[in-house]
């Protein structure tokens, strides 16, 4: 099996990068920025910090690469899963809206503090899905909520 070559861009591979936060900004709204590592336009913003305390905003692909070099467990256990949840949920909403299966949705917070998205089904009724990483996931889907 061929291994993927890791190309160094603006941020040196010799540094240790720690996951600080992650967010999503829809590019269709004309907002976004470029990755401080590779220079590409990004919607999935990940803030990492090097060992000297300097922070960088990079894309999720660069975060995967840079944090895997020195094994930042926080990014692996939180950031990657949260981005995947947000992307998958946004795709599910877009597909169901396009196929006229749902008319929208809203966020429900139960007494324990867990958050769910409640879909309004066009044929009647509702459907719920738990959101495991609300701080990141809600940024992916906020434009679809009523």
C-alpha positions, 0 to 999 in steps of 0.5 A: 500500500502506498503511503501519502506524502506529507508536504510541508507548507507554511507551518513547520512540521517540527512544531507541536500543534494543539487543537483550540477550537473549531467552527464552520462558516458557509462560503455561500454567505461570502464569508470565509478565510484562507488556511494559514498553512496551505492558502486554500479557501476554507469553510471549516475553520480550526484554530491550533496553537504551537508550543510558543503560544502562537495561534493559527486558523487552518482548514480541517484537512491541514489540522488532520495532517499537522496534529497527526504528526505529533498526535494531538488526541483532543483534535482526534477525539473532538474536532474530527468527529464534530466536523464529520457530524456537522457535515453529515447532518448538513448533507442530510438536511439539504437532501431531504429539503431538496426531495421535499421530505422535510420543511425545516427544523429546530433545536430542542434542548432536553432537561439534561442539556442534550441537544436534538434537531427536530425535523418537520416532516412534510407528510406529517409528524416530526423526526429527532436526531441527537447532536453530540457536538453542538458547539461545532455542529450547530454552526454547520446547520444554523441556516436551515433552522427555523 
